[in-house]
Amino acid sequence: MLHYAVVFFVIALIAAVLGFGGIAASAAGIAQVLFVIFLVLALVSVVFGLIRKR
């Protein structure tokens, strides 16, 4: 998940440099959503890991 977020971020940077504002904004938005999903899943994994150790 984090890999895809980084890929979309790089796509957004390249599109912004080349002047494709709409594509850059869309790719940046997708990257943000994927990063938030990654953070939520990582947090859930840590919580379940702590609960299981008890």
C-alpha positions in Angstrom: 0.0 0.0 0.0 2.8 2.4 0.9 4.6 1.5 -2.3 1.5 2.5 -4.4 1.3 5.8 -2.5 4.9 6.6 -3.3 4.4 5.7 -6.9 1.4 8.0 -7.2 3.3 10.8 -5.5 6.2 10.4 -8.0 3.7 10.5 -10.8 2.2 13.7 -9.3 5.6 15.3 -9.1 6.5 14.4 -12.7 3.1 15.6 -14.0 3.4 18.9 -12.1 6.9 19.5 -13.5 5.6 18.9 -17.0 2.6 21.2 -16.5 -0.2 18.7 -16.3 -2.1 20.2 -13.3 -5.2 18.1 -13.4 -3.3 14.8 -13.6 -0.9 16.0 -10.8 -3.8 16.9 -8.5 -5.5 13.6 -9.2 -2.4 11.6 -8.6 -1.6 13.5 -5.4 -5.1 12.9 -4.1 -4.8 9.2 -4.8 -1.5 9.1 -3.0 -2.9 10.8 0.0 -5.8 8.4 0.2 -3.5 5.4 -0.1 -1.2 6.8 2.6 -4.1 7.3 5.0 -5.3 3.7 4.3 -1.7 2.5 5.0 -1.6 4.4 8.3 -4.9 3.0 9.4 -4.0 -0.6 8.5 -0.6 -0.2 10.2 -2.2 1.1 13.4 -4.8 -1.7 13.4 -2.0 -4.2 13.0 0.0 -2.8 15.9 -3.1 -2.8 18.2 -4.0 -6.4 17.3 -0.4 -7.4 17.8 -0.4 -5.8 21.3 -3.7 -7.5 22.2 -2.5 -10.9 21.0 0.7 -10.8 23.2 -1.4 -10.6 26.4 
